[in-house]
Amino acid sequence: MRAIDLSSINWRKSSYSNPDGGQCIEVSDTFPALVPVRDSKDPHGPALIFEPAAWTSFITAVKHQGLADA
């Protein structure tokens, strides 16, 4: 797999982040076929890159788990 340059893309705080600012993730909409995700507290650290379907599946699972723990 080739490396993807994420140094100049625009990031936004994910709507799935903790509203208190403690557990924040940022995502980028720069690539139509990829969803880069990073820890907002470590913007120069590593990023995970999901395919859109995998990101949707991940978010669905997280939402479902959150409901199960409530």
N, CA, C and O atoms as a Tripos MOL2 file, in Angstrom:
@<TRIPOS>MOLECULE
protein
  280   279    70     0     0
PROTEIN
NO_CHARGES

@<TRIPOS>ATOM
      1 N           0.8440   -1.1760    0.0000 N.3       1 MET1
      2 CA          0.0000    0.0000    0.0000 C.3       1 MET1
      3 C           0.8880    1.2370    0.0000 C.2       1 MET1
      4 O           1.8890    1.2860    0.7150 O.2       1 MET1
      5 N           0.5340    2.2120   -0.7800 N.am      2 ARG2
      6 CA          1.3260    3.4390   -0.8440 C.3       2 ARG2
      7 C           0.9810    4.3600    0.3200 C.2       2 ARG2
      8 O          -0.1240    4.3120    0.8600 O.2       2 ARG2
      9 N           1.9280    5.1860    0.6920 N.am      3 ALA3
     10 CA          1.7220    6.1400    1.7830 C.3       3 ALA3
     11 C           0.8090    7.2700    1.3190 C.2       3 ALA3
     12 O           0.8580    7.6790    0.1590 O.2       3 ALA3
     13 N          -0.0060    7.7590    2.2110 N.am      4 ILE4
     14 CA         -0.9210    8.8630    1.9240 C.3       4 ILE4
     15 C          -0.4530   10.0710    2.7150 C.2       4 ILE4
     16 O          -0.2840    9.9950    3.9320 O.2       4 ILE4
     17 N          -0.2460   11.1780    2.0300 N.am      5 ASP5
     18 CA          0.2160   12.4040    2.6730 C.3       5 ASP5
     19 C          -0.9640   13.0970    3.3480 C.2       5 ASP5
     20 O          -1.8700   13.5880    2.6740 O.2       5 ASP5
     21 N          -0.9510   13.1360    4.6680 N.am      6 LEU6
     22 CA         -2.0290   13.7650    5.4380 C.3       6 LEU6
     23 C          -1.6100   15.1180    6.0080 C.2       6 LEU6
     24 O          -2.3510   15.7180    6.7850 O.2       6 LEU6
     25 N          -0.4320   15.5980    5.6290 N.am      7 SER7
     26 CA          0.1210   16.8010    6.2520 C.3       7 SER7
     27 C          -0.6330   18.0830    5.9280 C.2       7 SER7
     28 O          -0.5760   19.0310    6.7110 O.2       7 SER7
     29 N          -1.3230   18.1450    4.8230 N.am      8 SER8
     30 CA         -1.9750   19.4090    4.4550 C.3       8 SER8
     31 C          -3.4880   19.2930    4.2950 C.2       8 SER8
     32 O          -4.1130   20.1600    3.6850 O.2       8 SER8
     33 N          -4.0790   18.2320    4.8360 N.am      9 ILE9
     34 CA         -5.5290   18.0870    4.6940 C.3       9 ILE9
     35 C          -6.2580   18.8410    5.8050 C.2       9 ILE9
     36 O          -5.6690   19.1740    6.8330 O.2       9 ILE9
     37 N          -7.5120   19.0990    5.5900 N.am     10 ASN10
     38 CA         -8.3450   19.7720    6.5930 C.3      10 ASN10
     39 C          -8.9720   18.7240    7.5030 C.2      10 ASN10
     40 O          -9.5100   17.7200    7.0380 O.2      10 ASN10
     41 N          -8.8940   18.9730    8.7920 N.am     11 TRP11
     42 CA         -9.4660   18.0900    9.7980 C.3      11 TRP11
     43 C         -10.6300   18.8050   10.4850 C.2      11 TRP11
     44 O         -10.6410   20.0320   10.5880 O.2      11 TRP11
     45 N         -11.5960   18.0380   10.9480 N.am     12 ARG12
     46 CA        -12.7040   18.5900   11.7340 C.3      12 ARG12
     47 C         -12.9700   17.6460   12.8960 C.2      12 ARG12
     48 O         -12.7390   16.4400   12.8100 O.2      12 ARG12
     49 N         -13.4620   18.2280   13.9820 N.am     13 LYS13
     50 CA        -13.8060   17.3930   15.1340 C.3      13 LYS13
     51 C         -15.0010   16.5340   14.7650 C.2      13 LYS13
     52 O         -15.9990   17.0380   14.2520 O.2      13 LYS13
     53 N         -14.9040   15.2730   15.0180 N.am     14 SER14
     54 CA        -15.9880   14.3540   14.7140 C.3      14 SER14
     55 C         -17.1850   14.6190   15.6170 C.2      14 SER14
     56 O         -17.0300   14.9500   16.7920 O.2      14 SER14
     57 N         -18.3620   14.4720   15.0610 N.am     15 SER15
     58 CA        -19.5760   14.6220   15.8690 C.3      15 SER15
     59 C         -19.6970   13.4920   16.8820 C.2      15 SER15
     60 O         -20.5380   13.5580   17.7780 O.2      15 SER15
     61 N         -18.8750   12.4590   16.7560 N.am     16 TYR16
     62 CA        -18.8900   11.3400   17.6880 C.3      16 TYR16
     63 C         -17.9320   11.5470   18.8470 C.2      16 TYR16
     64 O         -17.8050   10.6680   19.7000 O.2      16 TYR16
     65 N         -17.2540   12.6920   18.9000 N.am     17 SER17
     66 CA        -16.3230   12.9790   19.9850 C.3      17 SER17
     67 C         -17.0660   13.3200   21.2640 C.2      17 SER17
     68 O         -18.2360   13.7010   21.2440 O.2      17 SER17
     69 N         -16.3700   13.1750   22.3600 N.am     18 ASN18
     70 CA        -16.9080   13.5360   23.6620 C.3      18 ASN18
     71 C         -17.1210   15.0500   23.6960 C.2      18 ASN18
     72 O         -16.1790   15.7920   23.4190 O.2      18 ASN18
     73 N         -18.3140   15.5360   24.0220 N.am     19 PRO19
     74 CA        -18.5670   16.9790   24.0360 C.3      19 PRO19
     75 C         -17.7700   17.7340   25.0950 C.2      19 PRO19
     76 O         -17.6420   18.9550   25.0090 O.2      19 PRO19
     77 N         -17.2340   17.0330   26.0880 N.am     20 ASP20
     78 CA        -16.4470   17.6800   27.1340 C.3      20 ASP20
     79 C         -15.0000   17.9200   26.7140 C.2      20 ASP20
     80 O         -14.2350   18.5290   27.4630 O.2      20 ASP20
     81 N         -14.6140   17.4530   25.5300 N.am     21 GLY21
     82 CA        -13.2650   17.6730   25.0240 C.3      21 GLY21
     83 C         -12.2370   16.6660   25.4810 C.2      21 GLY21
     84 O         -11.0770   16.7650   25.0810 O.2      21 GLY21
     85 N         -12.6100   15.7070   26.2970 N.am     22 GLY22
     86 CA        -11.6390   14.7530   26.8020 C.3      22 GLY22
     87 C         -11.2650   13.6630   25.8240 C.2      22 GLY22
     88 O         -10.0960   13.2870   25.7410 O.2      22 GLY22
     89 N         -12.2070   13.1560   25.0960 N.am     23 GLN23
     90 CA        -11.9610   12.0680   24.1560 C.3      23 GLN23
     91 C         -12.3780   12.5310   22.7690 C.2      23 GLN23
     92 O         -13.4830   12.2370   22.3140 O.2      23 GLN23
     93 N         -11.5010   13.2460   22.1100 N.am     24 CYS24
     94 CA        -11.8530   13.8460   20.8230 C.3      24 CYS24
     95 C         -11.1220   13.1820   19.6780 C.2      24 CYS24
     96 O          -9.9190   12.9300   19.7460 O.2      24 CYS24
     97 N         -11.8530   12.9110   18.6470 N.am     25 ILE25
     98 CA        -11.2290   12.4540   17.4190 C.3      25 ILE25
     99 C         -11.5490   13.4500   16.3230 C.2      25 ILE25
    100 O         -12.5790   14.1230   16.3470 O.2      25 ILE25
    101 N         -10.6520   13.5260   15.3750 N.am     26 GLU26
    102 CA        -10.8460   14.3820   14.2140 C.3      26 GLU26
    103 C         -10.8770   13.4970   12.9820 C.2      26 GLU26
    104 O         -10.1950   12.4740   12.9110 O.2      26 GLU26
    105 N         -11.6760   13.9060   12.0200 N.am     27 VAL27
    106 CA        -11.7830   13.1920   10.7490 C.3      27 VAL27
    107 C         -11.5690   14.1860    9.6200 C.2      27 VAL27
    108 O         -11.6520   15.3990    9.8080 O.2      27 VAL27
    109 N         -11.2940   13.6450    8.4540 N.am     28 SER28
    110 CA        -11.1210   14.4960    7.2850 C.3      28 SER28
    111 C         -12.0410   14.0270    6.1750 C.2      28 SER28
    112 O         -12.2250   12.8280    5.9620 O.2      28 SER28
    113 N         -12.6130   14.9870    5.4760 N.am     29 ASP29
    114 CA        -13.4770   14.6990    4.3340 C.3      29 ASP29
    115 C         -12.7330   14.9300    3.0140 C.2      29 ASP29
    116 O         -13.3530   15.0140    1.9540 O.2      29 ASP29
    117 N         -11.4220   15.0320    3.0820 N.am     30 THR30
    118 CA        -10.6090   15.3690    1.9190 C.3      30 THR30
    119 C         -10.6410   14.2930    0.8380 C.2      30 THR30
    120 O         -10.6730   14.6070   -0.3520 O.2      30 THR30
    121 N         -10.6340   13.0420    1.2430 N.am     31 PHE31
    122 CA        -10.5800   11.9360    0.2890 C.3      31 PHE31
    123 C         -11.9450   11.2570    0.1820 C.2      31 PHE31
    124 O         -12.4710   10.7850    1.1900 O.2      31 PHE31
    125 N         -12.5250   11.1980   -1.0050 N.am     32 PRO32
    126 CA        -13.8500   10.5860   -1.1280 C.3      32 PRO32
    127 C         -13.8720    9.0840   -0.8160 C.2      32 PRO32
    128 O         -14.9010    8.5600   -0.3890 O.2      32 PRO32
    129 N         -12.7710    8.4040   -1.0200 N.am     33 ALA33
    130 CA        -12.7490    6.9520   -0.8290 C.3      33 ALA33
    131 C         -12.0700    6.5340    0.4690 C.2      33 ALA33
    132 O         -11.8950    5.3390    0.7080 O.2      33 ALA33
    133 N         -11.6800    7.4940    1.3180 N.am     34 LEU34
    134 CA        -10.9870    7.1900    2.5640 C.3      34 LEU34
    135 C         -11.4880    8.0970    3.6780 C.2      34 LEU34
    136 O         -11.9200    9.2200    3.4200 O.2      34 LEU34
    137 N         -11.4320    7.6160    4.9080 N.am     35 VAL35
    138 CA        -11.7960    8.4250    6.0720 C.3      35 VAL35
    139 C         -10.6110    8.4080    7.0430 C.2      35 VAL35
    140 O         -10.4920    7.4900    7.8540 O.2      35 VAL35
    141 N          -9.7380    9.4120    6.9670 N.am     36 PRO36
    142 CA         -8.6540    9.5020    7.9430 C.3      36 PRO36
    143 C          -9.2010    9.9470    9.3040 C.2      36 PRO36
    144 O         -10.0630   10.8220    9.3820 O.2      36 PRO36
    145 N          -8.6910    9.3370   10.3610 N.am     37 VAL37
    146 CA         -9.1360    9.6170   11.7270 C.3      37 VAL37
    147 C          -7.8940    9.7530   12.5990 C.2      37 VAL37
    148 O          -6.9610    8.9580   12.4850 O.2      37 VAL37
    149 N          -7.8810   10.7760   13.4820 N.am     38 ARG38
    150 CA         -6.7460   10.9600   14.3820 C.3      38 ARG38
    151 C          -7.2190   11.4540   15.7400 C.2      38 ARG38
    152 O          -8.3520   11.9100   15.8940 O.2      38 ARG38
    153 N          -6.3490   11.3570   16.7000 N.am     39 ASP39
    154 CA         -6.5830   11.8570   18.0540 C.3      39 ASP39
    155 C          -6.3120   13.3580   18.0400 C.2      39 ASP39
    156 O          -5.2050   13.7780   17.7030 O.2      39 ASP39
    157 N          -7.2980   14.1670   18.3990 N.am     40 SER40
    158 CA         -7.1220   15.6160   18.3560 C.3      40 SER40
    159 C          -6.0640   16.1070   19.3450 C.2      40 SER40
    160 O          -5.5010   17.1860   19.1640 O.2      40 SER40
    161 N          -5.7940   15.3220   20.3830 N.am     41 LYS41
    162 CA         -4.7850   15.7150   21.3630 C.3      41 LYS41
    163 C          -3.3690   15.4190   20.8710 C.2      41 LYS41
    164 O          -2.3950   15.8510   21.4870 O.2      41 LYS41
    165 N          -3.2530   14.6880   19.7680 N.am     42 ASP42
    166 CA         -1.9490   14.3310   19.2050 C.3      42 ASP42
    167 C          -1.9950   14.5250   17.6850 C.2      42 ASP42
    168 O          -1.9040   13.5540   16.9330 O.2      42 ASP42
    169 N          -2.1350   15.7760   17.2320 N.am     43 PRO43
    170 CA         -2.3260   16.0230   15.7980 C.3      43 PRO43
    171 C          -1.1530   15.6140   14.9150 C.2      43 PRO43
    172 O          -1.3240   15.4490   13.7080 O.2      43 PRO43
    173 N           0.0230   15.4500   15.4900 N.am     44 HIS44
    174 CA          1.1750   15.0200   14.6960 C.3      44 HIS44
    175 C           1.4320   13.5240   14.8430 C.2      44 HIS44
    176 O           2.3920   12.9890   14.2880 O.2      44 HIS44
    177 N           0.5730   12.8650   15.5890 N.am     45 GLY45
    178 CA          0.7090   11.4240   15.7960 C.3      45 GLY45
    179 C           0.1030   10.6520   14.6380 C.2      45 GLY45
    180 O          -0.2280   11.2310   13.6030 O.2      45 GLY45
    181 N          -0.0400    9.3670   14.8080 N.am     46 PRO46
    182 CA         -0.5580    8.5200   13.7330 C.3      46 PRO46
    183 C          -2.0400    8.7580   13.4690 C.2      46 PRO46
    184 O          -2.7760    9.2490   14.3250 O.2      46 PRO46
    185 N          -2.4450    8.4010   12.2790 N.am     47 ALA47
    186 CA         -3.8590    8.4570   11.8970 C.3      47 ALA47
    187 C          -4.2740    7.0790   11.4070 C.2      47 ALA47
    188 O          -3.4900    6.3650   10.7820 O.2      47 ALA47
    189 N          -5.4920    6.7240   11.6940 N.am     48 LEU48
    190 CA         -6.0760    5.5090   11.1310 C.3      48 LEU48
    191 C          -6.8100    5.9060    9.8610 C.2      48 LEU48
    192 O          -7.3850    6.9920    9.7880 O.2      48 LEU48
    193 N          -6.7930    5.0410    8.8720 N.am     49 ILE49
    194 CA         -7.4850    5.3410    7.6230 C.3      49 ILE49
    195 C          -8.4660    4.2090    7.3370 C.2      49 ILE49
    196 O          -8.0790    3.0510    7.1810 O.2      49 ILE49
    197 N          -9.7410    4.5720    7.2740 N.am     50 PHE50
    198 CA        -10.8180    3.6220    7.0390 C.3      50 PHE50
    199 C         -11.3790    3.7980    5.6290 C.2      50 PHE50
    200 O         -11.3580    4.9000    5.0810 O.2      50 PHE50
    201 N         -11.8710    2.7300    5.0550 N.am     51 GLU51
    202 CA        -12.7310    2.8530    3.8870 C.3      51 GLU51
    203 C         -14.0770    3.3260    4.4300 C.2      51 GLU51
    204 O         -14.4260    2.9960    5.5640 O.2      51 GLU51
    205 N         -14.8440    4.0940    3.6480 N.am     52 PRO52
    206 CA        -16.1180    4.6300    4.1550 C.3      52 PRO52
    207 C         -17.0490    3.5710    4.7460 C.2      52 PRO52
    208 O         -17.6560    3.8090    5.7900 O.2      52 PRO52
    209 N         -17.1750    2.4140    4.1050 N.am     53 ALA53
    210 CA        -18.0660    1.3710    4.6330 C.3      53 ALA53
    211 C         -17.5640    0.8460    5.9750 C.2      53 ALA53
    212 O         -18.3630    0.5580    6.8660 O.2      53 ALA53
    213 N         -16.2500    0.7200    6.1240 N.am     54 ALA54
    214 CA        -15.6870    0.2550    7.3820 C.3      54 ALA54
    215 C         -15.8960    1.2860    8.4880 C.2      54 ALA54
    216 O         -16.1770    0.9200    9.6290 O.2      54 ALA54
    217 N         -15.7620    2.5770    8.1600 N.am     55 TRP55
    218 CA        -15.9920    3.6480    9.1340 C.3      55 TRP55
    219 C         -17.4480    3.6250    9.5910 C.2      55 TRP55
    220 O         -17.7250    3.7290   10.7860 O.2      55 TRP55
    221 N         -18.3670    3.4900    8.6560 N.am     56 THR56
    222 CA        -19.7910    3.4310    8.9910 C.3      56 THR56
    223 C         -20.0780    2.2320    9.8910 C.2      56 THR56
    224 O         -20.8250    2.3420   10.8630 O.2      56 THR56
    225 N         -19.4890    1.1000    9.5630 N.am     57 SER57
    226 CA        -19.6710   -0.0970   10.3780 C.3      57 SER57
    227 C         -19.1120    0.1020   11.7860 C.2      57 SER57
    228 O         -19.7350   -0.3050   12.7670 O.2      57 SER57
    229 N         -17.9500    0.7200   11.8840 N.am     58 PHE58
    230 CA        -17.3350    1.0060   13.1760 C.3      58 PHE58
    231 C         -18.2260    1.9160   14.0150 C.2      58 PHE58
    232 O         -18.4740    1.6320   15.1870 O.2      58 PHE58
    233 N         -18.7030    2.9970   13.4310 N.am     59 ILE59
    234 CA        -19.5600    3.9450   14.1570 C.3      59 ILE59
    235 C         -20.8530    3.2670   14.6010 C.2      59 ILE59
    236 O         -21.3200    3.4850   15.7180 O.2      59 ILE59
    237 N         -21.4280    2.4500   13.7310 N.am     60 THR60
    238 CA        -22.6570    1.7240   14.0810 C.3      60 THR60
    239 C         -22.4000    0.8050   15.2750 C.2      60 THR60
    240 O         -23.2210    0.7280   16.1890 O.2      60 THR60
    241 N         -21.2660    0.1130   15.2670 N.am     61 ALA61
    242 CA        -20.9360   -0.7850   16.3720 C.3      61 ALA61
    243 C         -20.7150   -0.0100   17.6690 C.2      61 ALA61
    244 O         -21.1450   -0.4510   18.7340 O.2      61 ALA61
    245 N         -20.0540    1.1310   17.5870 N.am     62 VAL62
    246 CA        -19.8210    1.9550   18.7740 C.3      62 VAL62
    247 C         -21.1420    2.4600   19.3360 C.2      62 VAL62
    248 O         -21.3550    2.4210   20.5480 O.2      62 VAL62
    249 N         -22.0220    2.9280   18.4760 N.am     63 LYS63
    250 CA        -23.3390    3.3930   18.9320 C.3      63 LYS63
    251 C         -24.0930    2.2570   19.6050 C.2      63 LYS63
    252 O         -24.6810    2.4430   20.6710 O.2      63 LYS63
    253 N         -24.0770    1.0850   18.9880 N.am     64 HIS64
    254 CA        -24.7910   -0.0630   19.5260 C.3      64 HIS64
    255 C         -24.2110   -0.4690   20.8790 C.2      64 HIS64
    256 O         -24.9640   -0.7710   21.8050 O.2      64 HIS64
    257 N         -22.8910   -0.4790   21.0060 N.am     65 GLN65
    258 CA        -22.2490   -0.8310   22.2650 C.3      65 GLN65
    259 C         -22.6110    0.1850   23.3470 C.2      65 GLN65
    260 O         -22.8610   -0.1870   24.4940 O.2      65 GLN65
    261 N         -22.6390    1.4660   22.9820 N.am     66 GLY66
    262 CA        -23.0050    2.5080   23.9500 C.3      66 GLY66
    263 C         -24.4060    2.3170   24.4910 C.2      66 GLY66
    264 O         -24.6580    2.5500   25.6730 O.2      66 GLY66
    265 N         -25.3260    1.8900   23.6250 N.am     67 LEU67
    266 CA        -26.6960    1.6280   24.0620 C.3      67 LEU67
    267 C         -26.7630    0.3920   24.9520 C.2      67 LEU67
    268 O         -27.5560    0.3380   25.8920 O.2      67 LEU67
    269 N         -25.9240   -0.6010   24.6490 N.am     68 ALA68
    270 CA        -25.9270   -1.8150   25.4490 C.3      68 ALA68
    271 C         -25.3720   -1.5570   26.8490 C.2      68 ALA68
    272 O         -25.7750   -2.2170   27.8070 O.2      68 ALA68
    273 N         -24.4550   -0.6050   26.9710 N.am     69 ASP69
    274 CA        -23.8580   -0.2970   28.2750 C.3      69 ASP69
    275 C         -24.7300    0.6300   29.1100 C.2      69 ASP69
    276 O         -24.4990    0.7650   30.3120 O.2      69 ASP69
    277 N         -25.7130    1.2640   28.5130 N.am     70 ALA70
    278 CA        -26.5320    2.2650   29.2290 C.3      70 ALA70
    279 C         -27.4240    1.6220   30.2600 C.2      70 ALA70
    280 O         -28.1730    2.3160   30.9470 O.2      70 ALA70
@<TRIPOS>BOND
     1     1     2 1
     2     2     3 1
     3     3     4 2
     4     3     5 am
     5     5     6 1
     6     6     7 1
     7     7     8 2
     8     7     9 am
     9     9    10 1
    10    10    11 1
    11    11    12 2
    12    11    13 am
    13    13    14 1
    14    14    15 1
    15    15    16 2
    16    15    17 am
    17    17    18 1
    18    18    19 1
    19    19    20 2
    20    19    21 am
    21    21    22 1
    22    22    23 1
    23    23    24 2
    24    23    25 am
    25    25    26 1
    26    26    27 1
    27    27    28 2
    28    27    29 am
    29    29    30 1
    30    30    31 1
    31    31    32 2
    32    31    33 am
    33    33    34 1
    34    34    35 1
    35    35    36 2
    36    35    37 am
    37    37    38 1
    38    38    39 1
    39    39    40 2
    40    39    41 am
    41    41    42 1
    42    42    43 1
    43    43    44 2
    44    43    45 am
    45    45    46 1
    46    46    47 1
    47    47    48 2
    48    47    49 am
    49    49    50 1
    50    50    51 1
    51    51    52 2
    52    51    53 am
    53    53    54 1
    54    54    55 1
    55    55    56 2
    56    55    57 am
    57    57    58 1
    58    58    59 1
    59    59    60 2
    60    59    61 am
    61    61    62 1
    62    62    63 1
    63    63    64 2
    64    63    65 am
    65    65    66 1
    66    66    67 1
    67    67    68 2
    68    67    69 am
    69    69    70 1
    70    70    71 1
    71    71    72 2
    72    71    73 am
    73    73    74 1
    74    74    75 1
    75    75    76 2
    76    75    77 am
    77    77    78 1
    78    78    79 1
    79    79    80 2
    80    79    81 am
    81    81    82 1
    82    82    83 1
    83    83    84 2
    84    83    85 am
    85    85    86 1
    86    86    87 1
    87    87    88 2
    88    87    89 am
    89    89    90 1
    90    90    91 1
    91    91    92 2
    92    91    93 am
    93    93    94 1
    94    94    95 1
    95    95    96 2
    96    95    97 am
    97    97    98 1
    98    98    99 1
    99    99   100 2
   100    99   101 am
   101   101   102 1
   102   102   103 1
   103   103   104 2
   104   103   105 am
   105   105   106 1
   106   106   107 1
   107   107   108 2
   108   107   109 am
   109   109   110 1
   110   110   111 1
   111   111   112 2
   112   111   113 am
   113   113   114 1
   114   114   115 1
   115   115   116 2
   116   115   117 am
   117   117   118 1
   118   118   119 1
   119   119   120 2
   120   119   121 am
   121   121   122 1
   122   122   123 1
   123   123   124 2
   124   123   125 am
   125   125   126 1
   126   126   127 1
   127   127   128 2
   128   127   129 am
   129   129   130 1
   130   130   131 1
   131   131   132 2
   132   131   133 am
   133   133   134 1
   134   134   135 1
   135   135   136 2
   136   135   137 am
   137   137   138 1
   138   138   139 1
   139   139   140 2
   140   139   141 am
   141   141   142 1
   142   142   143 1
   143   143   144 2
   144   143   145 am
   145   145   146 1
   146   146   147 1
   147   147   148 2
   148   147   149 am
   149   149   150 1
   150   150   151 1
   151   151   152 2
   152   151   153 am
   153   153   154 1
   154   154   155 1
   155   155   156 2
   156   155   157 am
   157   157   158 1
   158   158   159 1
   159   159   160 2
   160   159   161 am
   161   161   162 1
   162   162   163 1
   163   163   164 2
   164   163   165 am
   165   165   166 1
   166   166   167 1
   167   167   168 2
   168   167   169 am
   169   169   170 1
   170   170   171 1
   171   171   172 2
   172   171   173 am
   173   173   174 1
   174   174   175 1
   175   175   176 2
   176   175   177 am
   177   177   178 1
   178   178   179 1
   179   179   180 2
   180   179   181 am
   181   181   182 1
   182   182   183 1
   183   183   184 2
   184   183   185 am
   185   185   186 1
   186   186   187 1
   187   187   188 2
   188   187   189 am
   189   189   190 1
   190   190   191 1
   191   191   192 2
   192   191   193 am
   193   193   194 1
   194   194   195 1
   195   195   196 2
   196   195   197 am
   197   197   198 1
   198   198   199 1
   199   199   200 2
   200   199   201 am
   201   201   202 1
   202   202   203 1
   203   203   204 2
   204   203   205 am
   205   205   206 1
   206   206   207 1
   207   207   208 2
   208   207   209 am
   209   209   210 1
   210   210   211 1
   211   211   212 2
   212   211   213 am
   213   213   214 1
   214   214   215 1
   215   215   216 2
   216   215   217 am
   217   217   218 1
   218   218   219 1
   219   219   220 2
   220   219   221 am
   221   221   222 1
   222   222   223 1
   223   223   224 2
   224   223   225 am
   225   225   226 1
   226   226   227 1
   227   227   228 2
   228   227   229 am
   229   229   230 1
   230   230   231 1
   231   231   232 2
   232   231   233 am
   233   233   234 1
   234   234   235 1
   235   235   236 2
   236   235   237 am
   237   237   238 1
   238   238   239 1
   239   239   240 2
   240   239   241 am
   241   241   242 1
   242   242   243 1
   243   243   244 2
   244   243   245 am
   245   245   246 1
   246   246   247 1
   247   247   248 2
   248   247   249 am
   249   249   250 1
   250   250   251 1
   251   251   252 2
   252   251   253 am
   253   253   254 1
   254   254   255 1
   255   255   256 2
   256   255   257 am
   257   257   258 1
   258   258   259 1
   259   259   260 2
   260   259   261 am
   261   261   262 1
   262   262   263 1
   263   263   264 2
   264   263   265 am
   265   265   266 1
   266   266   267 1
   267   267   268 2
   268   267   269 am
   269   269   270 1
   270   270   271 1
   271   271   272 2
   272   271   273 am
   273   273   274 1
   274   274   275 1
   275   275   276 2
   276   275   277 am
   277   277   278 1
   278   278   279 1
   279   279   280 2
@<TRIPOS>SUBSTRUCTURE
     1 MET1         2 RESIDUE 1 A MET
     2 ARG2         6 RESIDUE 1 A ARG
     3 ALA3        10 RESIDUE 1 A ALA
     4 ILE4        14 RESIDUE 1 A ILE
     5 ASP5        18 RESIDUE 1 A ASP
     6 LEU6        22 RESIDUE 1 A LEU
     7 SER7        26 RESIDUE 1 A SER
     8 SER8        30 RESIDUE 1 A SER
     9 ILE9        34 RESIDUE 1 A ILE
    10 ASN10       38 RESIDUE 1 A ASN
    11 TRP11       42 RESIDUE 1 A TRP
    12 ARG12       46 RESIDUE 1 A ARG
    13 LYS13       50 RESIDUE 1 A LYS
    14 SER14       54 RESIDUE 1 A SER
    15 SER15       58 RESIDUE 1 A SER
    16 TYR16       62 RESIDUE 1 A TYR
    17 SER17       66 RESIDUE 1 A SER
    18 ASN18       70 RESIDUE 1 A ASN
    19 PRO19       74 RESIDUE 1 A PRO
    20 ASP20       78 RESIDUE 1 A ASP
    21 GLY21       82 RESIDUE 1 A GLY
    22 GLY22       86 RESIDUE 1 A GLY
    23 GLN23       90 RESIDUE 1 A GLN
    24 CYS24       94 RESIDUE 1 A CYS
    25 ILE25       98 RESIDUE 1 A ILE
    26 GLU26      102 RESIDUE 1 A GLU
    27 VAL27      106 RESIDUE 1 A VAL
    28 SER28      110 RESIDUE 1 A SER
    29 ASP29      114 RESIDUE 1 A ASP
    30 THR30      118 RESIDUE 1 A THR
    31 PHE31      122 RESIDUE 1 A PHE
    32 PRO32      126 RESIDUE 1 A PRO
    33 ALA33      130 RESIDUE 1 A ALA
    34 LEU34      134 RESIDUE 1 A LEU
    35 VAL35      138 RESIDUE 1 A VAL
    36 PRO36      142 RESIDUE 1 A PRO
    37 VAL37      146 RESIDUE 1 A VAL
    38 ARG38      150 RESIDUE 1 A ARG
    39 ASP39      154 RESIDUE 1 A ASP
    40 SER40      158 RESIDUE 1 A SER
    41 LYS41      162 RESIDUE 1 A LYS
    42 ASP42      166 RESIDUE 1 A ASP
    43 PRO43      170 RESIDUE 1 A PRO
    44 HIS44      174 RESIDUE 1 A HIS
    45 GLY45      178 RESIDUE 1 A GLY
    46 PRO46      182 RESIDUE 1 A PRO
    47 ALA47      186 RESIDUE 1 A ALA
    48 LEU48      190 RESIDUE 1 A LEU
    49 ILE49      194 RESIDUE 1 A ILE
    50 PHE50      198 RESIDUE 1 A PHE
    51 GLU51      202 RESIDUE 1 A GLU
    52 PRO52      206 RESIDUE 1 A PRO
    53 ALA53      210 RESIDUE 1 A ALA
    54 ALA54      214 RESIDUE 1 A ALA
    55 TRP55      218 RESIDUE 1 A TRP
    56 THR56      222 RESIDUE 1 A THR
    57 SER57      226 RESIDUE 1 A SER
    58 PHE58      230 RESIDUE 1 A PHE
    59 ILE59      234 RESIDUE 1 A ILE
    60 THR60      238 RESIDUE 1 A THR
    61 ALA61      242 RESIDUE 1 A ALA
    62 VAL62      246 RESIDUE 1 A VAL
    63 LYS63      250 RESIDUE 1 A LYS
    64 HIS64      254 RESIDUE 1 A HIS
    65 GLN65      258 RESIDUE 1 A GLN
    66 GLY66      262 RESIDUE 1 A GLY
    67 LEU67      266 RESIDUE 1 A LEU
    68 ALA68      270 RESIDUE 1 A ALA
    69 ASP69      274 RESIDUE 1 A ASP
    70 ALA70      278 RESIDUE 1 A ALA
